[in-house]
Amino acid sequence: MKVRTRLTHCAVEAAMQVVTGKWKVHILWALSPRPRRFGELRRLLPGVSEKVLIDQLRELMTDEIVHRDSQPGPVPHVEYSLTARGAALNEALRPLGAWGREHL
């Protein structure tokens, strides 16, 4: 997969561009403990439309943050999981979350 490239000279801006989107951080949180099927993600993220969830997952896959694993069969089985890059991003966001809890 090709990582989306954007012209930027600020490392923080580059990181923020990957997680910009109302649902991306929520998706990262939902995938942090284990891989999830699409329906599980929908249930864990009330309020997200199917189209928006699909679009956000596609962008995260393009940025190599999320991996889509498709198992063929009579009932297709698709799971989404964090890549190593996605897990590292989640860890990088942890202090930001701590800051947010402290300053709510």
Backbone as XML, in Angstrom:
<?xml version="1.0"?>
<chain id="A" units="angstrom">
  <residue number="1" name="MET">
    <atom name="N" x="0.815" y="-1.184" z="0.000"/>
    <atom name="CA" x="0.000" y="0.000" z="0.000"/>
    <atom name="C" x="0.858" y="1.248" z="0.000"/>
  </residue>
  <residue number="2" name="LYS">
    <atom name="N" x="0.370" y="2.251" z="-0.624"/>
    <atom name="CA" x="1.090" y="3.512" z="-0.672"/>
    <atom name="C" x="0.590" y="4.434" z="0.427"/>
  </residue>
  <residue number="3" name="VAL">
    <atom name="N" x="1.512" y="4.965" z="1.181"/>
    <atom name="CA" x="1.163" y="5.925" z="2.218"/>
    <atom name="C" x="0.866" y="7.261" z="1.559"/>
  </residue>
  <residue number="4" name="ARG">
    <atom name="N" x="-0.236" y="7.883" z="1.981"/>
    <atom name="CA" x="-0.570" y="9.188" z="1.430"/>
    <atom name="C" x="0.511" y="10.167" z="1.835"/>
  </residue>
  <residue number="5" name="THR">
    <atom name="N" x="0.951" y="10.948" z="0.890"/>
    <atom name="CA" x="1.989" y="11.932" z="1.209"/>
    <atom name="C" x="1.419" y="13.331" z="1.076"/>
  </residue>
  <residue number="6" name="ARG">
    <atom name="N" x="1.802" y="14.150" z="2.021"/>
    <atom name="CA" x="1.383" y="15.546" z="2.019"/>
    <atom name="C" x="2.619" y="16.385" z="2.313"/>
  </residue>
  <residue number="7" name="LEU">
    <atom name="N" x="2.691" y="17.531" z="1.681"/>
    <atom name="CA" x="3.820" y="18.417" z="1.917"/>
    <atom name="C" x="3.649" y="19.103" z="3.260"/>
  </residue>
  <residue number="8" name="THR">
    <atom name="N" x="4.589" y="18.879" z="4.161"/>
    <atom name="CA" x="4.580" y="19.533" z="5.462"/>
    <atom name="C" x="6.001" y="19.577" z="5.987"/>
  </residue>
  <residue number="9" name="HIS">
    <atom name="N" x="6.279" y="20.575" z="6.783"/>
    <atom name="CA" x="7.608" y="20.705" z="7.366"/>
    <atom name="C" x="7.564" y="20.512" z="8.879"/>
  </residue>
  <residue number="10" name="CYS">
    <atom name="N" x="6.395" y="20.206" z="9.416"/>
    <atom name="CA" x="6.213" y="20.047" z="10.852"/>
    <atom name="C" x="5.832" y="18.605" z="11.143"/>
  </residue>
  <residue number="11" name="ALA">
    <atom name="N" x="6.606" y="17.933" z="11.975"/>
    <atom name="CA" x="6.357" y="16.526" z="12.289"/>
    <atom name="C" x="5.012" y="16.333" z="12.989"/>
  </residue>
  <residue number="12" name="VAL">
    <atom name="N" x="4.638" y="17.252" z="13.859"/>
    <atom name="CA" x="3.352" y="17.143" z="14.550"/>
    <atom name="C" x="2.210" y="17.271" z="13.546"/>
  </residue>
  <residue number="13" name="GLU">
    <atom name="N" x="2.346" y="18.192" z="12.613"/>
    <atom name="CA" x="1.310" y="18.349" z="11.581"/>
    <atom name="C" x="1.188" y="17.078" z="10.748"/>
  </residue>
  <residue number="14" name="ALA">
    <atom name="N" x="2.310" y="16.466" z="10.413"/>
    <atom name="CA" x="2.286" y="15.222" z="9.638"/>
    <atom name="C" x="1.539" y="14.135" z="10.399"/>
  </residue>
  <residue number="15" name="ALA">
    <atom name="N" x="1.784" y="14.024" z="11.701"/>
    <atom name="CA" x="1.087" y="13.027" z="12.514"/>
    <atom name="C" x="-0.400" y="13.351" z="12.617"/>
  </residue>
  <residue number="16" name="MET">
    <atom name="N" x="-0.721" y="14.611" z="12.805"/>
    <atom name="CA" x="-2.123" y="15.005" z="12.949"/>
    <atom name="C" x="-2.912" y="14.777" z="11.667"/>
  </residue>
  <residue number="17" name="GLN">
    <atom name="N" x="-2.258" y="14.911" z="10.513"/>
    <atom name="CA" x="-2.949" y="14.674" z="9.248"/>
    <atom name="C" x="-3.412" y="13.229" z="9.135"/>
  </residue>
  <residue number="18" name="VAL">
    <atom name="N" x="-2.685" y="12.310" z="9.753"/>
    <atom name="CA" x="-3.067" y="10.901" z="9.692"/>
    <atom name="C" x="-4.311" y="10.647" z="10.539"/>
  </residue>
  <residue number="19" name="VAL">
    <atom name="N" x="-4.453" y="11.331" z="11.665"/>
    <atom name="CA" x="-5.587" y="11.073" z="12.554"/>
    <atom name="C" x="-6.709" y="12.107" z="12.416"/>
  </residue>
  <residue number="20" name="THR">
    <atom name="N" x="-6.562" y="13.048" z="11.483"/>
    <atom name="CA" x="-7.621" y="14.021" z="11.273"/>
    <atom name="C" x="-8.848" y="13.324" z="10.705"/>
  </residue>
  <residue number="21" name="GLY">
    <atom name="N" x="-9.942" y="13.571" z="11.306"/>
    <atom name="CA" x="-11.203" y="12.930" z="10.950"/>
    <atom name="C" x="-11.918" y="12.602" z="12.241"/>
  </residue>
  <residue number="22" name="LYS">
    <atom name="N" x="-13.204" y="12.827" z="12.281"/>
    <atom name="CA" x="-13.955" y="12.688" z="13.524"/>
    <atom name="C" x="-13.834" y="11.304" z="14.146"/>
  </residue>
  <residue number="23" name="TRP">
    <atom name="N" x="-13.683" y="10.266" z="13.339"/>
    <atom name="CA" x="-13.759" y="8.904" z="13.857"/>
    <atom name="C" x="-12.441" y="8.162" z="13.912"/>
  </residue>
  <residue number="24" name="LYS">
    <atom name="N" x="-11.377" y="8.693" z="13.351"/>
    <atom name="CA" x="-10.128" y="7.929" z="13.255"/>
    <atom name="C" x="-9.541" y="7.567" z="14.619"/>
  </residue>
  <residue number="25" name="VAL">
    <atom name="N" x="-9.513" y="8.498" z="15.540"/>
    <atom name="CA" x="-8.978" y="8.192" z="16.870"/>
    <atom name="C" x="-9.865" y="7.161" z="17.559"/>
  </residue>
  <residue number="26" name="HIS">
    <atom name="N" x="-11.169" y="7.245" z="17.358"/>
    <atom name="CA" x="-12.093" y="6.269" z="17.932"/>
    <atom name="C" x="-11.853" y="4.881" z="17.338"/>
  </residue>
  <residue number="27" name="ILE">
    <atom name="N" x="-11.576" y="4.831" z="16.052"/>
    <atom name="CA" x="-11.280" y="3.552" z="15.394"/>
    <atom name="C" x="-9.996" y="2.963" z="15.972"/>
  </residue>
  <residue number="28" name="LEU">
    <atom name="N" x="-8.973" y="3.792" z="16.140"/>
    <atom name="CA" x="-7.718" y="3.322" z="16.738"/>
    <atom name="C" x="-7.976" y="2.756" z="18.128"/>
  </residue>
  <residue number="29" name="TRP">
    <atom name="N" x="-8.763" y="3.455" z="18.925"/>
    <atom name="CA" x="-9.095" y="2.983" z="20.265"/>
    <atom name="C" x="-9.817" y="1.638" z="20.205"/>
  </residue>
  <residue number="30" name="ALA">
    <atom name="N" x="-10.794" y="1.522" z="19.305"/>
    <atom name="CA" x="-11.583" y="0.290" z="19.205"/>
    <atom name="C" x="-10.735" y="-0.898" z="18.755"/>
  </residue>
  <residue number="31" name="LEU">
    <atom name="N" x="-9.720" y="-0.644" z="17.940"/>
    <atom name="CA" x="-8.875" y="-1.734" z="17.439"/>
    <atom name="C" x="-7.689" y="-2.033" z="18.345"/>
  </residue>
  <residue number="32" name="SER">
    <atom name="N" x="-7.469" y="-1.209" z="19.375"/>
    <atom name="CA" x="-6.265" y="-1.392" z="20.193"/>
    <atom name="C" x="-6.226" y="-2.723" z="20.943"/>
  </residue>
  <residue number="33" name="PRO">
    <atom name="N" x="-7.342" y="-3.229" z="21.497"/>
    <atom name="CA" x="-7.196" y="-4.483" z="22.227"/>
    <atom name="C" x="-7.085" y="-5.713" z="21.327"/>
  </residue>
  <residue number="34" name="ARG">
    <atom name="N" x="-7.768" y="-5.668" z="20.160"/>
    <atom name="CA" x="-7.777" y="-6.851" z="19.288"/>
    <atom name="C" x="-8.400" y="-6.504" z="17.940"/>
  </residue>
  <residue number="35" name="PRO">
    <atom name="N" x="-8.213" y="-7.373" z="16.950"/>
    <atom name="CA" x="-8.877" y="-7.153" z="15.656"/>
    <atom name="C" x="-10.397" y="-7.175" z="15.825"/>
  </residue>
  <residue number="36" name="ARG">
    <atom name="N" x="-11.071" y="-6.459" z="14.945"/>
    <atom name="CA" x="-12.532" y="-6.375" z="15.011"/>
    <atom name="C" x="-13.127" y="-6.524" z="13.623"/>
  </residue>
  <residue number="37" name="ARG">
    <atom name="N" x="-14.324" y="-7.081" z="13.588"/>
    <atom name="CA" x="-15.086" y="-7.129" z="12.347"/>
    <atom name="C" x="-15.800" y="-5.790" z="12.182"/>
  </residue>
  <residue number="38" name="PHE">
    <atom name="N" x="-16.234" y="-5.528" z="10.961"/>
    <atom name="CA" x="-16.872" y="-4.255" z="10.643"/>
    <atom name="C" x="-18.077" y="-3.994" z="11.545"/>
  </residue>
  <residue number="39" name="GLY">
    <atom name="N" x="-18.919" y="-4.999" z="11.713"/>
    <atom name="CA" x="-20.114" y="-4.840" z="12.548"/>
    <atom name="C" x="-19.773" y="-4.506" z="13.992"/>
  </residue>
  <residue number="40" name="GLU">
    <atom name="N" x="-18.703" y="-5.117" z="14.506"/>
    <atom name="CA" x="-18.253" y="-4.797" z="15.867"/>
    <atom name="C" x="-17.862" y="-3.331" z="15.966"/>
  </residue>
  <residue number="41" name="LEU">
    <atom name="N" x="-17.124" y="-2.858" z="14.964"/>
    <atom name="CA" x="-16.718" y="-1.450" z="14.962"/>
    <atom name="C" x="-17.937" y="-0.537" z="14.942"/>
  </residue>
  <residue number="42" name="ARG">
    <atom name="N" x="-18.927" y="-0.871" z="14.143"/>
    <atom name="CA" x="-20.149" y="-0.051" z="14.077"/>
    <atom name="C" x="-20.823" y="0.032" z="15.435"/>
  </residue>
  <residue number="43" name="ARG">
    <atom name="N" x="-20.874" y="-1.121" z="16.147"/>
    <atom name="CA" x="-21.510" y="-1.132" z="17.467"/>
    <atom name="C" x="-20.691" y="-0.354" z="18.503"/>
  </residue>
  <residue number="44" name="LEU">
    <atom name="N" x="-19.373" y="-0.401" z="18.377"/>
    <atom name="CA" x="-18.510" y="0.299" z="19.327"/>
    <atom name="C" x="-18.477" y="1.811" z="19.089"/>
  </residue>
  <residue number="45" name="LEU">
    <atom name="N" x="-18.895" y="2.230" z="17.898"/>
    <atom name="CA" x="-18.846" y="3.649" z="17.525"/>
    <atom name="C" x="-20.247" y="4.146" z="17.174"/>
  </residue>
  <residue number="46" name="PRO">
    <atom name="N" x="-21.119" y="4.254" z="18.170"/>
    <atom name="CA" x="-22.471" y="4.712" z="17.859"/>
    <atom name="C" x="-22.438" y="6.128" z="17.282"/>
  </residue>
  <residue number="47" name="GLY">
    <atom name="N" x="-23.223" y="6.318" z="16.254"/>
    <atom name="CA" x="-23.293" y="7.632" z="15.621"/>
    <atom name="C" x="-22.541" y="7.717" z="14.310"/>
  </residue>
  <residue number="48" name="VAL">
    <atom name="N" x="-21.635" y="6.763" z="14.057"/>
    <atom name="CA" x="-20.905" y="6.792" z="12.790"/>
    <atom name="C" x="-21.759" y="6.098" z="11.721"/>
  </residue>
  <residue number="49" name="SER">
    <atom name="N" x="-21.815" y="6.696" z="10.550"/>
    <atom name="CA" x="-22.547" y="6.060" z="9.458"/>
    <atom name="C" x="-21.651" y="5.007" z="8.802"/>
  </residue>
  <residue number="50" name="GLU">
    <atom name="N" x="-22.269" y="4.075" z="8.128"/>
    <atom name="CA" x="-21.509" y="3.024" z="7.451"/>
    <atom name="C" x="-20.552" y="3.620" z="6.427"/>
  </residue>
  <residue number="51" name="LYS">
    <atom name="N" x="-21.018" y="4.598" z="5.653"/>
    <atom name="CA" x="-20.186" y="5.220" z="4.632"/>
    <atom name="C" x="-18.963" y="5.905" z="5.246"/>
  </residue>
  <residue number="52" name="VAL">
    <atom name="N" x="-19.177" y="6.664" z="6.311"/>
    <atom name="CA" x="-18.068" y="7.373" z="6.943"/>
    <atom name="C" x="-17.076" y="6.379" z="7.536"/>
  </residue>
  <residue number="53" name="LEU">
    <atom name="N" x="-17.572" y="5.329" z="8.182"/>
    <atom name="CA" x="-16.676" y="4.323" z="8.752"/>
    <atom name="C" x="-15.839" y="3.663" z="7.661"/>
  </residue>
  <residue number="54" name="ILE">
    <atom name="N" x="-16.458" y="3.319" z="6.557"/>
    <atom name="CA" x="-15.732" y="2.724" z="5.432"/>
    <atom name="C" x="-14.671" y="3.693" z="4.920"/>
  </residue>
  <residue number="55" name="ASP">
    <atom name="N" x="-15.047" y="4.951" z="4.730"/>
    <atom name="CA" x="-14.095" y="5.951" z="4.225"/>
    <atom name="C" x="-12.915" y="6.137" z="5.181"/>
  </residue>
  <residue number="56" name="GLN">
    <atom name="N" x="-13.208" y="6.234" z="6.489"/>
    <atom name="CA" x="-12.142" y="6.436" z="7.464"/>
    <atom name="C" x="-11.226" y="5.216" z="7.529"/>
  </residue>
  <residue number="57" name="LEU">
    <atom name="N" x="-11.798" y="4.008" z="7.453"/>
    <atom name="CA" x="-10.986" y="2.789" z="7.442"/>
    <atom name="C" x="-10.091" y="2.750" z="6.207"/>
  </residue>
  <residue number="58" name="ARG">
    <atom name="N" x="-10.644" y="3.138" z="5.067"/>
    <atom name="CA" x="-9.840" y="3.149" z="3.830"/>
    <atom name="C" x="-8.662" y="4.108" z="3.944"/>
  </residue>
  <residue number="59" name="GLU">
    <atom name="N" x="-8.906" y="5.292" z="4.499"/>
    <atom name="CA" x="-7.811" y="6.251" z="4.669"/>
    <atom name="C" x="-6.756" y="5.711" z="5.630"/>
  </residue>
  <residue number="60" name="LEU">
    <atom name="N" x="-7.192" y="5.078" z="6.706"/>
    <atom name="CA" x="-6.237" y="4.496" z="7.656"/>
    <atom name="C" x="-5.464" y="3.341" z="7.021"/>
  </residue>
  <residue number="61" name="MET">
    <atom name="N" x="-6.108" y="2.596" z="6.134"/>
    <atom name="CA" x="-5.401" y="1.522" z="5.415"/>
    <atom name="C" x="-4.393" y="2.115" z="4.436"/>
  </residue>
  <residue number="62" name="THR">
    <atom name="N" x="-4.769" y="3.176" z="3.757"/>
    <atom name="CA" x="-3.852" y="3.836" z="2.824"/>
    <atom name="C" x="-2.619" y="4.355" z="3.554"/>
  </residue>
  <residue number="63" name="ASP">
    <atom name="N" x="-2.814" y="4.844" z="4.777"/>
    <atom name="CA" x="-1.704" y="5.353" z="5.584"/>
    <atom name="C" x="-0.967" y="4.238" z="6.331"/>
  </residue>
  <residue number="64" name="GLU">
    <atom name="N" x="-1.369" y="3.005" z="6.087"/>
    <atom name="CA" x="-0.752" y="1.815" z="6.702"/>
    <atom name="C" x="-0.861" y="1.828" z="8.225"/>
  </residue>
  <residue number="65" name="ILE">
    <atom name="N" x="-1.992" y="2.298" z="8.711"/>
    <atom name="CA" x="-2.296" y="2.320" z="10.141"/>
    <atom name="C" x="-3.177" y="1.124" z="10.493"/>
  </residue>
  <residue number="66" name="VAL">
    <atom name="N" x="-4.057" y="0.766" z="9.586"/>
    <atom name="CA" x="-4.993" y="-0.340" z="9.778"/>
    <atom name="C" x="-4.793" y="-1.359" z="8.663"/>
  </residue>
  <residue number="67" name="HIS">
    <atom name="N" x="-4.928" y="-2.633" z="9.030"/>
    <atom name="CA" x="-4.823" y="-3.734" z="8.068"/>
    <atom name="C" x="-6.193" y="-4.396" z="7.939"/>
  </residue>
  <residue number="68" name="ARG">
    <atom name="N" x="-6.575" y="-4.726" z="6.715"/>
    <atom name="CA" x="-7.839" y="-5.426" z="6.444"/>
    <atom name="C" x="-7.504" y="-6.841" z="6.033"/>
  </residue>
  <residue number="69" name="ASP">
    <atom name="N" x="-8.045" y="-7.805" z="6.768"/>
    <atom name="CA" x="-7.812" y="-9.216" z="6.467"/>
    <atom name="C" x="-9.135" y="-9.834" z="6.044"/>
  </residue>
  <residue number="70" name="SER">
    <atom name="N" x="-9.167" y="-10.347" z="4.821"/>
    <atom name="CA" x="-10.379" y="-10.929" z="4.273"/>
    <atom name="C" x="-10.213" y="-12.437" z="4.137"/>
  </residue>
  <residue number="71" name="GLN">
    <atom name="N" x="-11.112" y="-13.191" z="4.758"/>
    <atom name="CA" x="-11.110" y="-14.653" z="4.673"/>
    <atom name="C" x="-12.275" y="-15.085" z="3.792"/>
  </residue>
  <residue number="72" name="PRO">
    <atom name="N" x="-11.981" y="-15.714" z="2.650"/>
    <atom name="CA" x="-13.076" y="-16.154" z="1.783"/>
    <atom name="C" x="-13.803" y="-17.346" z="2.405"/>
  </residue>
  <residue number="73" name="GLY">
    <atom name="N" x="-14.993" y="-17.569" z="1.950"/>
    <atom name="CA" x="-15.786" y="-18.692" z="2.435"/>
    <atom name="C" x="-17.240" y="-18.458" z="2.120"/>
  </residue>
  <residue number="74" name="PRO">
    <atom name="N" x="-18.114" y="-19.357" z="2.561"/>
    <atom name="CA" x="-19.547" y="-19.176" z="2.301"/>
    <atom name="C" x="-20.044" y="-17.853" z="2.875"/>
  </residue>
  <residue number="75" name="VAL">
    <atom name="N" x="-19.529" y="-17.494" z="4.043"/>
    <atom name="CA" x="-19.817" y="-16.187" z="4.630"/>
    <atom name="C" x="-18.476" y="-15.471" z="4.728"/>
  </residue>
  <residue number="76" name="PRO">
    <atom name="N" x="-18.232" y="-14.463" z="3.880"/>
    <atom name="CA" x="-16.941" y="-13.776" z="3.924"/>
    <atom name="C" x="-16.675" y="-13.197" z="5.310"/>
  </residue>
  <residue number="77" name="HIS">
    <atom name="N" x="-15.447" y="-13.319" z="5.741"/>
    <atom name="CA" x="-15.047" y="-12.862" z="7.081"/>
    <atom name="C" x="-13.967" y="-11.804" z="6.912"/>
  </residue>
  <residue number="78" name="VAL">
    <atom name="N" x="-14.270" y="-10.580" z="7.310"/>
    <atom name="CA" x="-13.313" y="-9.473" z="7.186"/>
    <atom name="C" x="-13.029" y="-8.935" z="8.577"/>
  </residue>
  <residue number="79" name="GLU">
    <atom name="N" x="-11.738" y="-8.820" z="8.895"/>
    <atom name="CA" x="-11.338" y="-8.243" z="10.167"/>
    <atom name="C" x="-10.380" y="-7.086" z="9.923"/>
  </residue>
  <residue number="80" name="TYR">
    <atom name="N" x="-10.476" y="-6.100" z="10.781"/>
    <atom name="CA" x="-9.580" y="-4.954" z="10.748"/>
    <atom name="C" x="-8.711" y="-5.011" z="11.999"/>
  </residue>
  <residue number="81" name="SER">
    <atom name="N" x="-7.433" y="-4.692" z="11.831"/>
    <atom name="CA" x="-6.508" y="-4.690" z="12.961"/>
    <atom name="C" x="-5.510" y="-3.555" z="12.765"/>
  </residue>
  <residue number="82" name="LEU">
    <atom name="N" x="-4.837" y="-3.222" z="13.853"/>
    <atom name="CA" x="-3.794" y="-2.206" z="13.772"/>
    <atom name="C" x="-2.523" y="-2.830" z="13.217"/>
  </residue>
  <residue number="83" name="THR">
    <atom name="N" x="-1.839" y="-2.106" z="12.369"/>
    <atom name="CA" x="-0.514" y="-2.516" z="11.915"/>
    <atom name="C" x="0.479" y="-2.116" z="13.014"/>
  </residue>
  <residue number="84" name="ALA">
    <atom name="N" x="1.733" y="-2.459" z="12.848"/>
    <atom name="CA" x="2.757" y="-2.029" z="13.802"/>
    <atom name="C" x="2.798" y="-0.502" z="13.849"/>
  </residue>
  <residue number="85" name="ARG">
    <atom name="N" x="2.650" y="0.121" z="12.696"/>
    <atom name="CA" x="2.624" y="1.589" z="12.624"/>
    <atom name="C" x="1.412" y="2.142" z="13.373"/>
  </residue>
  <residue number="86" name="GLY">
    <atom name="N" x="0.269" y="1.471" z="13.248"/>
    <atom name="CA" x="-0.939" y="1.889" z="13.946"/>
    <atom name="C" x="-0.812" y="1.736" z="15.450"/>
  </residue>
  <residue number="87" name="ALA">
    <atom name="N" x="-0.207" y="0.639" z="15.896"/>
    <atom name="CA" x="0.007" y="0.431" z="17.333"/>
    <atom name="C" x="0.950" y="1.506" z="17.882"/>
  </residue>
  <residue number="88" name="ALA">
    <atom name="N" x="1.979" y="1.840" z="17.113"/>
    <atom name="CA" x="2.910" y="2.886" z="17.542"/>
    <atom name="C" x="2.200" y="4.240" z="17.617"/>
  </residue>
  <residue number="89" name="LEU">
    <atom name="N" x="1.320" y="4.509" z="16.665"/>
    <atom name="CA" x="0.552" y="5.760" z="16.693"/>
    <atom name="C" x="-0.346" y="5.798" z="17.923"/>
  </residue>
  <residue number="90" name="ASN">
    <atom name="N" x="-0.990" y="4.678" z="18.232"/>
    <atom name="CA" x="-1.834" y="4.605" z="19.419"/>
    <atom name="C" x="-1.031" y="4.913" z="20.677"/>
  </residue>
  <residue number="91" name="GLU">
    <atom name="N" x="0.176" y="4.375" z="20.755"/>
    <atom name="CA" x="1.041" y="4.644" z="21.913"/>
    <atom name="C" x="1.431" y="6.120" z="21.967"/>
  </residue>
  <residue number="92" name="ALA">
    <atom name="N" x="1.674" y="6.704" z="20.815"/>
    <atom name="CA" x="2.029" y="8.118" z="20.770"/>
    <atom name="C" x="0.864" y="9.002" z="21.206"/>
  </residue>
  <residue number="93" name="LEU">
    <atom name="N" x="-0.366" y="8.551" z="20.980"/>
    <atom name="CA" x="-1.550" y="9.326" z="21.358"/>
    <atom name="C" x="-1.895" y="9.176" z="22.837"/>
  </residue>
  <residue number="94" name="ARG">
    <atom name="N" x="-1.353" y="8.140" z="23.482"/>
    <atom name="CA" x="-1.670" y="7.892" z="24.895"/>
    <atom name="C" x="-1.378" y="9.111" z="25.785"/>
  </residue>
  <residue number="95" name="PRO">
    <atom name="N" x="-0.192" y="9.751" z="25.690"/>
    <atom name="CA" x="0.055" y="10.947" z="26.518"/>
    <atom name="C" x="-0.903" y="12.100" z="26.195"/>
  </residue>
  <residue number="96" name="LEU">
    <atom name="N" x="-1.306" y="12.208" z="24.953"/>
    <atom name="CA" x="-2.268" y="13.239" z="24.580"/>
    <atom name="C" x="-3.601" y="12.985" z="25.279"/>
  </residue>
  <residue number="97" name="GLY">
    <atom name="N" x="-4.009" y="11.721" z="25.339"/>
    <atom name="CA" x="-5.227" y="11.360" z="26.056"/>
    <atom name="C" x="-5.120" y="11.667" z="27.539"/>
  </residue>
  <residue number="98" name="ALA">
    <atom name="N" x="-3.953" y="11.403" z="28.119"/>
    <atom name="CA" x="-3.734" y="11.705" z="29.534"/>
    <atom name="C" x="-3.833" y="13.216" z="29.772"/>
  </residue>
  <residue number="99" name="TRP">
    <atom name="N" x="-3.273" y="13.985" z="28.864"/>
    <atom name="CA" x="-3.351" y="15.446" z="28.972"/>
    <atom name="C" x="-4.828" y="15.878" z="28.908"/>
  </residue>
  <residue number="100" name="GLY">
    <atom name="N" x="-5.579" y="15.282" z="27.988"/>
    <atom name="CA" x="-7.000" y="15.630" z="27.844"/>
    <atom name="C" x="-7.795" y="15.308" z="29.096"/>
  </residue>
  <residue number="101" name="ARG">
    <atom name="N" x="-7.545" y="14.132" z="29.701"/>
    <atom name="CA" x="-8.253" y="13.782" z="30.939"/>
    <atom name="C" x="-7.934" y="14.786" z="32.060"/>
  </residue>
  <residue number="102" name="GLU">
    <atom name="N" x="-6.684" y="15.182" z="32.131"/>
    <atom name="CA" x="-6.248" y="16.104" z="33.168"/>
    <atom name="C" x="-6.853" y="17.500" z="33.002"/>
  </residue>
  <residue number="103" name="HIS">
    <atom name="N" x="-7.090" y="17.900" z="31.762"/>
    <atom name="CA" x="-7.544" y="19.270" z="31.494"/>
    <atom name="C" x="-8.993" y="19.367" z="31.035"/>
  </residue>
  <residue number="104" name="LEU">
    <atom name="N" x="-9.777" y="18.331" z="31.261"/>
    <atom name="CA" x="-11.201" y="18.382" z="30.875"/>
    <atom name="C" x="-11.930" y="19.480" z="31.638"/>
  </residue>
</chain>
